[in-house]
Amino acid sequence: QVKVEESGGGLVQAGGSLRLSCAVSGFSSRIYFVDWYRQAPGKERELVASILNGDRTEYTEDVKGRFTISGGSAKNTWYLQMNSLRPEDTAVYYCKPTRLKFGQGTQVTVSS
């Protein structure tokens, strides 16, 4: 059974950091492309960061310089390092590996 599992969320003060993890299990093919999305209350899910082949990365303008996506298919684990967090970063964060479904998400709450 294929499983996509996000973890690492929590409550942090503005200016703090969190590191999210995305672990994929039960999938034997190589995963080349992984996205991180987030969905804030009352808003649509939005793309935050992407990584291709473990090294080529892209970010939405709002998180550039603050978030770093990393990881690869060697361990089927990907990360989203989030620094200088702001209250507007509060959302449920989801991992989306190519060809697989979204995981359950992990809640990130940033207090002011």
C-alpha positions as CSV (number, residue, x, y, z in Angstrom):
1,Q,0.0,0.0,0.0
2,V,1.4,3.4,-1.0
3,K,1.6,5.9,1.8
4,V,2.5,9.6,1.7
5,E,3.0,10.9,5.2
6,E,3.8,14.5,6.3
7,S,5.1,15.3,9.7
8,G,7.0,18.0,11.6
9,G,4.2,20.6,11.9
10,G,3.4,22.4,15.1
11,L,3.0,25.7,16.9
12,V,5.8,28.3,16.6
13,Q,6.2,32.0,17.3
14,A,6.7,34.4,14.5
15,G,10.4,34.4,13.4
16,G,10.8,30.8,14.4
17,S,11.6,27.7,12.3
18,L,10.1,24.3,11.5
19,R,11.2,21.4,9.4
20,L,8.5,19.4,7.6
21,S,9.1,15.9,6.4
22,C,7.4,13.9,3.7
23,A,8.0,10.2,3.7
24,V,6.8,7.9,0.9
25,S,6.5,4.1,1.5
26,G,5.2,1.2,-0.5
27,F,6.1,2.8,-3.9
28,S,8.9,1.1,-5.9
29,S,9.3,3.5,-8.8
30,R,11.6,6.4,-8.6
31,I,10.0,9.7,-7.7
32,Y,11.4,12.6,-9.7
33,F,9.2,15.5,-8.8
34,V,7.7,16.6,-5.4
35,D,5.7,19.6,-4.5
36,W,4.8,21.1,-1.2
37,Y,1.4,22.8,-1.0
38,R,-0.4,24.6,1.8
39,Q,-4.0,25.5,2.5
40,A,-4.9,28.2,5.0
41,P,-8.4,28.3,6.5
42,G,-11.0,29.6,4.0
43,K,-8.4,29.7,1.2
44,E,-7.6,27.4,-1.8
45,R,-4.6,25.1,-1.7
46,E,-1.5,26.8,-3.1
47,L,1.8,25.6,-4.4
48,V,4.7,26.6,-2.1
49,A,7.8,24.8,-3.4
50,S,8.9,22.1,-5.9
51,I,11.9,19.9,-6.4
52,L,13.0,18.0,-9.5
53,N,15.5,15.2,-9.4
54,G,16.6,16.2,-5.9
55,D,18.4,19.4,-6.9
56,R,16.3,21.7,-9.1
57,T,14.0,23.8,-7.0
58,E,11.3,26.4,-7.4
59,Y,9.5,28.6,-4.8
60,T,6.5,30.8,-4.8
61,E,7.5,34.4,-4.4
62,D,6.1,34.7,-0.8
63,V,8.5,32.1,0.6
64,K,11.7,32.7,-1.4
65,G,14.7,33.1,0.9
66,R,12.8,31.7,3.8
67,F,11.9,28.1,2.8
68,T,14.1,25.4,1.4
69,I,12.9,22.2,-0.2
70,S,15.3,19.2,-0.2
71,G,15.4,15.5,-0.3
72,G,15.3,12.8,-3.0
73,S,14.3,9.3,-4.0
74,A,17.3,7.7,-2.4
75,K,15.4,7.6,0.9
76,N,12.0,8.5,-0.5
77,T,11.9,11.4,1.9
78,W,11.6,15.1,1.2
79,Y,11.8,18.1,3.5
80,L,10.6,21.7,3.7
81,Q,12.8,23.8,6.0
82,M,10.8,26.9,7.0
83,N,12.6,29.8,8.6
84,S,11.5,33.3,9.6
85,L,8.0,32.1,9.8
86,R,5.1,34.6,9.7
87,P,1.5,34.3,11.0
88,E,0.4,34.2,7.4
89,D,2.3,31.0,6.9
90,T,-0.3,29.3,9.1
91,A,-1.8,26.5,7.1
92,V,-2.0,22.8,6.6
93,Y,1.0,21.7,4.6
94,Y,0.8,18.9,2.1
95,C,3.4,16.9,0.2
96,K,2.5,15.8,-3.4
97,P,4.9,13.4,-5.1
98,T,4.4,13.0,-8.8
99,R,1.8,10.3,-9.7
100,L,0.8,9.9,-6.0
101,K,-2.0,11.4,-4.0
102,F,-1.7,14.1,-1.4
103,G,-0.9,13.0,2.2
104,Q,-3.0,13.9,5.2
105,G,-1.1,17.1,5.8
106,T,0.6,18.6,8.8
107,Q,-0.7,21.7,10.6
108,V,1.6,24.7,11.0
109,T,0.5,27.5,13.2
110,V,2.6,30.6,13.6
111,S,1.6,32.9,16.4
112,S,2.3,36.7,16.4
